[in-house]
């Protein structure tokens, strides 16, 4: 029976832990010849309705290292841009390809694709969730700080972002606490936050959010599709910048993450993201290894 990966909760906690550790194993061989023949004579189709750097490159390289072929469809490349339904697209593409990777807006579009696809569908980003990013983030934390269980995580900035939502999902699965520092206008969705129970807190006080945190995370303040709100967002979130003072409130050995792209001087200062506590480029590289581990799980 085929399996989809639309949110982290499509895995069990044990599977999530296994994927994180497998990603680090695959990382050791990624610069050799193909690490496996898993995708030989197989193809993945990437349906990207939003632009991408890390996600596209990591999936295409993963496919190549697994011996497969990839086909990239930008918004104007498929008949969906002319009104063909997602359900028809899913049924047609899944009769030809072995895996669909979709990057889109409304999360319901991914759910429809998965419902009608005969092959696994992976969420490469939706408005609500970014689970592939979390696989890489969890791998990166494990490599730098060890087991994330009982760690204190702080997310600062737009708490309604897809990355923040996926971090909240991870908290209940991996048994760590997360505090979100965000203005009231950008609180996480209540149904997502409530599922994390006592491990989740939200505050509009940045110092409170990051106090003794092992990891501080932020994201861009105006993501794709939010360009018209940019001025309003920058005004409301200006007090939630991650700077040296903020990092000094975290634990002495705290690390900093950002899924990128980053806008230095807005959500984070250059001295933080380019400083010794930042692991953002390890985090970006780990997108490749974590997604290879995910593909192994779904395709084996």
C-alpha positions as CSV (number, residue, x, y, z in Angstrom):
1,X,0.0,0.0,0.0
2,X,1.4,3.4,-1.0
3,X,2.3,6.0,1.6
4,X,2.2,9.7,1.4
5,X,4.2,12.3,3.3
6,X,2.1,15.4,3.6
7,X,2.9,16.2,7.3
8,X,5.4,14.8,9.8
9,X,2.5,13.0,11.4
10,X,2.3,10.7,8.4
11,X,5.3,9.0,10.1
12,X,5.3,7.3,13.5
13,X,7.7,8.8,16.0
14,X,9.9,5.7,15.6
15,X,10.0,6.2,11.8
16,X,10.8,9.9,12.2
17,X,13.7,9.0,14.4
18,X,14.9,6.4,12.0
19,X,14.7,8.8,9.0
20,X,16.8,11.3,10.9
21,X,19.5,8.8,11.7
22,X,19.5,7.2,8.3
23,X,20.0,10.7,6.7
24,X,23.2,11.1,8.6
25,X,24.3,7.6,7.4
26,X,23.5,8.5,3.8
27,X,25.4,11.8,4.2
28,X,28.7,9.9,4.6
29,X,28.3,8.4,1.1
30,X,26.6,11.2,-0.8
31,X,29.7,12.3,-2.7
32,X,30.5,8.9,-4.0
33,X,28.9,7.2,-7.0
34,X,25.2,6.4,-6.6
35,X,24.6,5.1,-3.1
36,X,21.9,2.7,-4.2
37,X,20.0,1.5,-7.2
38,X,16.7,2.3,-5.5
39,X,15.3,4.5,-8.3
40,X,17.0,2.8,-11.3
41,X,14.5,2.9,-14.2
42,X,12.2,4.9,-12.0
43,X,11.2,8.6,-12.3
44,X,10.0,11.3,-9.9
45,X,7.9,14.2,-11.1
46,X,8.3,17.5,-9.3
47,X,5.2,19.7,-9.6
48,X,6.3,23.1,-8.3
49,X,3.7,25.8,-8.2
50,X,6.0,28.0,-6.1
51,X,9.7,28.8,-6.8
52,X,12.4,27.0,-5.1
53,X,16.2,26.6,-4.7
54,X,17.0,24.2,-1.9
55,X,14.0,22.0,-2.3
56,X,14.2,21.5,-6.1
57,X,18.0,21.0,-6.2
58,X,17.9,18.5,-3.2
59,X,15.2,16.4,-4.7
60,X,16.7,16.3,-8.2
61,X,20.2,15.5,-6.8
62,X,18.7,12.8,-4.5
63,X,17.0,11.2,-7.5
64,X,20.2,11.3,-9.5
65,X,22.2,9.7,-6.7
66,X,19.6,7.0,-6.4
67,X,20.0,6.2,-10.1
68,X,16.6,7.7,-11.2
69,X,15.3,10.4,-13.5
70,X,13.4,13.5,-12.5
71,X,11.0,15.7,-14.4
72,X,10.3,19.2,-13.3
73,X,7.0,21.0,-14.0
74,X,6.8,24.7,-13.2
75,X,3.4,26.4,-13.1
76,X,3.2,27.0,-16.8
77,X,4.5,23.5,-17.8
78,X,1.4,21.5,-16.9
79,X,-2.2,21.7,-18.1
80,X,-3.2,22.6,-14.5
81,X,-2.3,26.1,-15.5
82,X,-5.1,25.9,-18.1
83,X,-7.7,24.5,-15.7
84,X,-7.0,20.7,-15.7
85,X,-8.1,19.4,-12.3
86,X,-5.6,18.2,-9.7
87,X,-7.4,14.8,-9.5
88,X,-7.0,14.2,-13.3
89,X,-3.4,15.3,-13.1
90,X,-2.7,12.9,-10.2
91,X,-4.3,9.9,-11.9
92,X,-2.4,10.6,-15.2
93,X,1.0,11.4,-13.7
94,X,0.9,8.5,-11.3
95,X,0.3,6.0,-14.1
96,X,3.7,7.1,-15.6
97,X,5.9,8.1,-12.7
98,X,6.9,6.4,-9.4
99,X,6.8,9.4,-7.0
100,X,5.2,12.8,-7.0
101,X,6.8,15.7,-5.2
102,X,4.5,18.8,-5.0
103,X,5.2,22.3,-3.8
104,X,2.0,24.4,-3.7
105,X,-0.2,26.9,-1.8
106,X,-3.3,25.6,-0.1
107,X,-2.6,22.3,1.7
108,X,-5.9,20.9,0.4
109,X,-4.3,20.8,-3.1
110,X,-1.7,18.3,-1.8
111,X,-4.4,16.3,-0.1
112,X,-6.3,16.1,-3.4
113,X,-3.2,15.1,-5.2
114,X,-2.5,12.3,-2.7
115,X,-6.1,11.1,-2.7
116,X,-6.1,10.5,-6.5
117,X,-2.4,9.4,-7.0
118,X,-1.5,5.7,-7.2
119,X,2.1,6.5,-6.1
120,X,3.5,8.3,-3.0
121,X,3.1,12.1,-2.8
122,X,5.6,14.2,-0.9
123,X,4.8,17.7,0.4
124,X,7.7,19.9,-0.8
125,X,5.9,22.9,0.9
126,X,2.4,24.1,1.4
127,X,0.9,27.1,3.1
128,X,0.4,25.1,6.3
129,X,3.4,22.7,6.5
130,X,7.0,22.2,5.4
131,X,7.8,18.7,6.7
132,X,10.8,18.1,4.5
133,X,12.4,21.1,6.1
134,X,11.9,19.6,9.5
135,X,13.6,16.3,8.6
136,X,16.7,18.3,7.7
137,X,16.3,20.5,10.8
138,X,16.0,17.5,13.2
139,X,19.0,15.9,11.5
140,X,21.0,19.1,11.9
141,X,20.1,19.4,15.6
142,X,21.0,15.8,16.2
143,X,24.4,16.2,14.5
144,X,25.3,19.4,16.5
145,X,23.6,18.8,19.8
146,X,22.5,15.2,20.1
147,X,19.1,13.8,21.1
148,X,16.4,16.5,20.9
149,X,14.3,14.8,23.5
150,X,13.6,17.3,26.4
151,X,15.4,20.1,24.5
152,X,14.0,23.7,24.6
153,X,13.2,25.1,21.2
154,X,12.3,28.7,20.4
155,X,10.7,29.9,17.2
156,X,10.8,33.7,16.8
157,X,8.9,35.6,14.2
158,X,5.8,34.6,12.1
159,X,4.2,31.8,14.2
160,X,1.7,31.1,11.5
161,X,4.3,30.0,9.0
162,X,4.5,26.5,7.6
163,X,7.9,25.9,9.2
164,X,6.6,26.9,12.7
165,X,3.6,24.6,12.2
166,X,5.9,21.7,11.4
167,X,8.1,22.4,14.4
168,X,5.0,22.2,16.6
169,X,4.1,18.9,15.0
170,X,7.6,17.6,15.7
171,X,7.5,18.6,19.4
172,X,4.8,16.1,20.4
173,X,6.5,13.4,18.3
174,X,10.1,13.9,19.4
175,X,9.2,14.9,23.0
176,X,10.7,18.4,23.2
177,X,9.2,21.8,24.3
178,X,8.7,24.7,21.9
179,X,7.9,28.3,22.7
180,X,6.8,30.6,19.9
181,X,7.6,34.3,20.2
182,X,5.2,36.1,17.9
183,X,2.7,39.0,17.9
184,X,-1.0,38.0,18.4
185,X,-1.7,38.5,14.7
186,X,0.6,35.6,13.8
187,X,-0.2,33.0,16.3
188,X,0.0,29.4,15.0
189,X,-3.3,27.8,14.0
190,X,-5.1,26.7,17.1
191,X,-5.8,23.2,15.9
192,X,-2.1,22.6,15.3
193,X,-1.0,24.2,18.5
194,X,-3.5,22.3,20.7
195,X,-2.2,19.0,19.4
196,X,1.2,19.7,21.0
197,X,-0.4,20.0,24.5
198,X,1.8,21.2,27.3
199,X,4.9,21.1,25.2
200,X,3.8,24.2,23.4
201,X,3.7,27.8,24.6
202,X,3.2,31.1,22.8
203,X,4.3,34.6,23.9
204,X,4.7,38.1,22.5
205,X,7.9,38.6,24.6
206,X,11.0,37.6,22.7
207,X,13.2,37.3,25.7
208,X,10.7,35.0,27.4
209,X,10.5,32.9,24.2
210,X,14.3,32.3,23.9
211,X,15.2,32.1,27.6
212,X,17.6,29.1,28.0
213,X,16.6,27.7,24.5
214,X,18.9,25.1,23.0
215,X,17.9,26.2,19.5
216,X,16.5,29.5,18.1
217,X,14.7,29.4,14.8
218,X,13.3,32.1,12.6
219,X,12.0,32.4,9.0
220,X,11.4,35.1,6.5
221,X,8.7,37.5,7.5
222,X,7.0,37.7,4.1
223,X,7.0,34.4,2.3
224,X,5.8,33.5,-1.2
225,X,2.3,34.7,-1.8
226,X,2.5,37.3,1.0
227,X,4.3,40.0,-1.0
228,X,1.3,42.4,-0.8
229,X,1.4,42.2,3.0
230,X,5.1,42.8,3.2
231,X,5.0,46.4,4.7
232,X,2.4,45.4,7.3
233,X,4.4,42.3,8.2
234,X,7.7,44.1,8.6
235,X,6.0,46.7,10.9
236,X,4.3,44.1,13.1
237,X,7.3,41.7,13.3
238,X,10.1,44.3,13.6
239,X,10.4,43.7,17.4
240,X,10.9,39.9,16.7
241,X,14.3,40.1,15.0
242,X,16.8,37.6,16.0
243,X,20.0,39.5,16.9
244,X,22.9,39.1,19.3
245,X,20.9,40.3,22.3
246,X,18.3,37.6,21.5
247,X,20.8,34.9,21.1
248,X,22.5,35.9,24.4
249,X,19.2,35.2,26.2
250,X,19.3,31.6,25.0
251,X,21.5,28.9,26.4
252,X,25.2,29.6,26.1
253,X,25.7,26.7,23.6
254,X,22.4,27.5,21.7
255,X,22.5,27.1,17.9
256,X,20.6,29.1,15.3
257,X,18.6,27.9,12.3
258,X,16.8,29.5,9.4
259,X,15.3,27.5,6.5
260,X,16.4,30.2,4.0
261,X,16.2,32.4,2.0
262,X,17.3,34.9,4.6
263,X,17.0,38.7,4.6
264,X,19.8,40.0,6.7
265,X,18.7,43.1,8.7
266,X,15.0,42.0,8.8
267,X,14.2,38.7,10.6
268,X,17.9,38.1,11.5
269,X,21.0,40.2,11.7
270,X,24.1,39.3,9.7
271,X,26.3,38.8,12.8
272,X,23.9,36.0,14.0
273,X,23.3,34.1,10.7
274,X,26.9,34.4,9.7
275,X,28.2,33.9,13.2
276,X,29.6,30.8,15.1
277,X,26.2,29.7,16.5
278,X,24.6,29.5,13.0
279,X,24.2,26.1,11.4
280,X,22.1,27.3,8.5
281,X,24.4,25.9,5.7
282,X,24.6,22.5,7.4
283,X,20.8,22.7,7.6
284,X,20.5,23.5,3.9
285,X,22.8,20.7,2.9
286,X,20.9,18.2,5.0
287,X,17.8,18.8,2.9
288,X,19.5,16.4,0.4
289,X,20.3,13.7,2.9
290,X,17.0,13.8,4.8
291,X,15.0,13.6,1.6
292,X,17.0,10.6,0.4
293,X,16.2,8.9,3.7
294,X,12.5,9.7,3.2
295,X,12.5,8.5,-0.4
296,X,14.0,5.2,0.8
297,X,11.3,4.8,3.4
298,X,8.5,5.5,1.0
299,X,9.9,3.6,-2.0
300,X,11.5,0.5,-0.4
